[in-house]
Amino acid sequence: MDHDPRARPGGCCPAADGGTSIRRPRRSAEETREEILNTAETLFRARGYASVAIADIAADLAMSPANVFKHFRTKASLVDAIATRAIEQTLNALKALASDQPASERLYALAHHLMQEHLSELMDAPFVFEMILVTITEELDCSDRFREIVVDMLSDIITAGVREGVYHVEDVPRIANAVFDALACVIHPVMTGMEKADIMATRCREVVNLIDASLRSPLVR
C-alpha cells in the first residue's frame, strides 16, 4: 500500500497544499483486522518475522501501533491469525478433493496436496519457514486447528473406506488421529522444509501405502 511517509501515526496524512489533513476511511473492526493481517503477512513474507515490528505494520497502514495492538495483543498473535486463515482456506479447498474416488486414492491425494502446498510455500517465500517456527515455539492455536481439520478429513476418508468394505476400522476418531501422526513426516511444514522435494514425494507415497495396508488389515480396530 502506497502512503505518504510523512503520515502521522494517528492515520492523518498531510494534504497536498499542506493544509487540512485527510484521515483514513472509516472501517469496521473486521475490515480493519483483515487489513492489518494482509499487511502483516506481506511484510513478514518479504522481510521476515524477526525484522518486522508492530510499528512497521502500523506505519505501512498509516495508523498508530496502538490501533494494531487493539486487534492483536502480540506479534505472535498476528502469525497465529495469519496461519489459521491460511490453514482453513487451504483445507476447505481440499475437502471436495476427489470425493468420488476410492478412499485409498483420496488418502494419497490429501497427503500429497498438503505436502506440495508446504513445499511451494517454502520455495516461493523463504521467510515462511521462520513464521512456521514461531507457531511451534510459541505453541500457537493454529497448530491445533491444523490437526483438527485434517483429522476430520481423515475420519471422512476412513469412514468412506469402511463403507466400501476395504477398511476395517471401528474406532474411527482414534485411528484418524493415529493416521495424522503417521503422516506428520510428510504433511508437517517443518518436515517438508528439511528435505528435498523428490525425497518427500517418494516418502509420501510409501507412507500412504503403509497406512492404507494397515487400514485394510482385519486386525485394525
C-alpha positions as CSV (number, residue, x, y, z in Angstrom):
1,M,0.0,0.0,0.0
2,D,1.5,3.4,-1.0
3,H,1.3,6.1,1.6
4,D,3.0,9.4,2.3
5,P,6.0,8.8,4.6
6,R,5.1,11.9,6.5
7,A,1.8,10.4,7.6
8,R,1.2,10.8,11.3
9,P,0.7,7.7,13.4
10,G,-2.9,8.6,14.1
11,G,-3.8,7.9,10.4
12,C,-3.9,11.5,9.2
13,C,-2.0,12.4,6.0
14,P,-0.9,15.9,5.1
15,A,-3.0,17.4,2.3
16,A,-1.3,18.4,-0.9
17,D,-1.4,22.1,-0.1
18,G,0.0,21.5,3.4
19,G,-3.4,22.4,5.0
20,T,-6.2,20.2,6.3
21,S,-5.2,16.6,6.8
22,I,-7.1,13.7,5.3
23,R,-8.0,10.8,7.6
24,R,-8.1,7.1,6.6
25,P,-11.5,6.0,5.5
26,R,-13.6,4.6,8.4
27,R,-13.5,0.8,8.5
28,S,-15.4,-1.8,10.5
29,A,-13.5,-3.7,13.1
30,E,-13.5,-6.8,10.9
31,E,-12.3,-4.8,7.9
32,T,-9.5,-3.2,9.9
33,R,-8.5,-6.6,11.3
34,E,-8.2,-8.1,7.8
35,E,-6.3,-5.1,6.6
36,I,-3.8,-5.5,9.4
37,L,-3.5,-9.2,8.7
38,N,-2.9,-8.7,5.0
39,T,-0.3,-6.0,5.6
40,A,1.5,-8.0,8.3
41,E,1.6,-11.2,6.1
42,T,3.0,-9.2,3.2
43,L,5.8,-7.7,5.4
44,F,6.6,-11.0,7.2
45,R,6.9,-12.8,3.9
46,A,9.1,-10.1,2.3
47,R,11.3,-9.2,5.2
48,G,11.0,-11.9,7.8
49,Y,9.1,-12.1,11.1
50,A,12.1,-11.0,13.3
51,S,12.8,-8.0,11.1
52,V,9.2,-6.6,11.2
53,A,7.9,-4.7,14.3
54,I,4.3,-3.8,15.1
55,A,5.4,-0.2,14.4
56,D,6.4,-1.1,10.9
57,I,2.9,-2.7,10.2
58,A,1.2,0.4,11.7
59,A,3.3,2.8,9.6
60,D,2.5,0.9,6.4
61,L,-1.2,1.2,7.2
62,A,-0.8,4.9,8.3
63,M,-2.2,4.1,11.7
64,S,-0.9,4.1,15.3
65,P,0.7,1.0,16.8
66,A,-2.0,1.2,19.5
67,N,-4.6,0.6,16.8
68,V,-2.8,-2.6,15.8
69,F,-2.5,-3.8,19.4
70,K,-6.2,-3.2,19.8
71,H,-6.9,-6.0,17.4
72,F,-3.8,-8.2,18.1
73,R,-2.2,-8.3,21.5
74,T,1.2,-9.5,20.3
75,K,3.2,-10.0,17.1
76,A,2.9,-13.8,17.6
77,S,-0.9,-13.5,17.7
78,L,-0.7,-12.0,14.2
79,V,1.2,-15.0,13.0
80,D,-1.4,-17.2,14.7
81,A,-4.2,-15.5,12.9
82,I,-2.4,-15.5,9.5
83,A,-1.6,-19.2,9.8
84,T,-5.1,-20.1,10.9
85,R,-6.6,-18.2,8.0
86,A,-4.2,-19.9,5.5
87,I,-4.9,-23.4,7.0
88,E,-8.7,-23.0,6.8
89,Q,-8.6,-21.7,3.2
90,T,-6.3,-24.5,2.0
91,L,-8.1,-27.3,3.8
92,N,-11.5,-26.1,2.9
93,A,-10.5,-26.1,-0.8
94,L,-9.3,-29.7,-0.3
95,K,-12.4,-31.1,1.3
96,A,-14.0,-31.9,-2.0
97,L,-10.8,-33.2,-3.5
98,A,-11.5,-36.4,-5.4
99,S,-14.6,-37.1,-3.2
100,D,-15.9,-39.5,-5.8
101,Q,-12.6,-41.6,-5.8
102,P,-11.8,-44.7,-3.7
103,A,-10.7,-44.0,-0.1
104,S,-7.1,-45.1,-0.8
105,E,-6.8,-42.5,-3.6
106,R,-8.4,-39.8,-1.5
107,L,-5.9,-40.5,1.3
108,Y,-3.0,-40.2,-1.0
109,A,-4.4,-37.1,-2.7
110,L,-4.9,-35.3,0.7
111,A,-1.3,-36.1,1.9
112,H,0.3,-35.2,-1.5
113,H,-1.6,-31.9,-1.8
114,L,-0.7,-30.8,1.7
115,M,3.0,-31.8,1.1
116,Q,3.1,-29.9,-2.2
117,E,1.4,-26.9,-0.6
118,H,4.0,-26.6,2.0
119,L,6.9,-27.2,-0.4
120,S,5.6,-24.5,-2.8
121,E,5.2,-22.0,0.1
122,L,8.7,-22.6,1.3
123,M,10.2,-22.2,-2.2
124,D,8.2,-19.1,-3.1
125,A,8.6,-17.3,0.3
126,P,11.7,-18.4,2.3
127,F,10.7,-16.3,5.3
128,V,7.5,-18.5,5.7
129,F,9.7,-21.1,7.5
130,E,10.5,-18.5,10.1
131,M,6.8,-18.0,10.7
132,I,6.3,-21.7,11.0
133,L,8.9,-22.0,13.7
134,V,7.1,-19.2,15.6
135,T,3.9,-21.2,15.6
136,I,5.8,-24.1,17.2
137,T,8.0,-22.2,19.7
138,E,5.0,-20.1,20.8
139,E,2.6,-23.0,20.9
140,L,0.1,-21.1,18.9
141,D,-3.5,-22.3,18.4
142,C,-3.1,-22.6,14.7
143,S,-1.2,-25.9,15.1
144,D,-4.2,-27.4,16.9
145,R,-6.6,-26.1,14.3
146,F,-4.5,-27.7,11.5
147,R,-4.6,-31.1,13.3
148,E,-8.4,-30.7,14.0
149,I,-9.3,-30.1,10.4
150,V,-7.0,-32.7,8.9
151,V,-8.2,-35.4,11.4
152,D,-11.8,-34.6,10.4
153,M,-10.9,-35.1,6.8
154,L,-9.1,-38.3,7.5
155,S,-12.1,-39.5,9.5
156,D,-14.3,-38.9,6.5
157,I,-11.9,-40.8,4.2
158,I,-11.6,-43.8,6.6
159,T,-15.4,-43.9,7.1
160,A,-15.8,-44.0,3.3
161,G,-13.3,-46.8,3.2
162,V,-15.3,-48.7,5.7
163,R,-18.5,-48.2,3.6
164,E,-16.5,-49.5,0.6
165,G,-15.7,-52.6,2.6
166,V,-11.9,-52.1,2.2
167,Y,-11.0,-50.6,5.6
168,H,-11.7,-52.5,8.9
169,V,-11.9,-49.7,11.5
170,E,-14.3,-49.5,14.4
171,D,-12.9,-46.5,16.4
172,V,-12.6,-44.0,13.5
173,P,-11.6,-40.9,15.6
174,R,-8.8,-42.8,17.3
175,I,-7.4,-44.3,14.1
176,A,-7.8,-41.0,12.3
177,N,-5.6,-39.3,14.9
178,A,-3.0,-42.2,14.6
179,V,-3.0,-41.7,10.8
180,F,-2.4,-38.0,11.2
181,D,0.6,-38.8,13.4
182,A,1.9,-41.2,10.8
183,L,1.5,-38.7,8.0
184,A,3.3,-35.9,10.0
185,C,6.6,-36.8,8.4
186,V,5.2,-35.6,5.0
187,I,2.5,-33.1,5.8
188,H,4.1,-31.1,8.7
189,P,5.6,-27.9,7.2
190,V,8.8,-28.3,9.3
191,M,9.4,-31.8,8.0
192,T,8.8,-30.7,4.4
193,G,11.2,-27.8,4.9
194,M,14.1,-30.1,5.9
195,E,14.1,-32.5,2.9
196,K,14.4,-32.4,-0.9
197,A,11.2,-32.4,-2.9
198,D,11.9,-35.7,-4.7
199,I,12.7,-37.5,-1.5
200,M,9.5,-36.1,0.1
201,A,7.4,-37.3,-2.9
202,T,8.8,-40.9,-2.6
203,R,8.3,-40.8,1.2
204,C,4.7,-39.6,0.8
205,R,3.8,-42.5,-1.5
206,E,5.4,-45.1,0.7
207,V,3.9,-43.8,4.0
208,V,0.4,-43.6,2.5
209,N,0.8,-47.2,1.1
210,L,1.8,-48.4,4.5
211,I,-1.2,-46.6,6.2
212,D,-3.6,-48.0,3.5
213,A,-2.3,-51.5,4.0
214,S,-2.8,-51.2,7.8
215,L,-6.3,-49.9,7.4
216,R,-7.2,-52.9,5.2
217,S,-6.0,-55.4,7.8
218,P,-8.8,-57.2,9.7
219,L,-6.7,-56.7,12.8
220,V,-7.0,-53.0,12.9
221,R,-9.8,-51.7,15.2
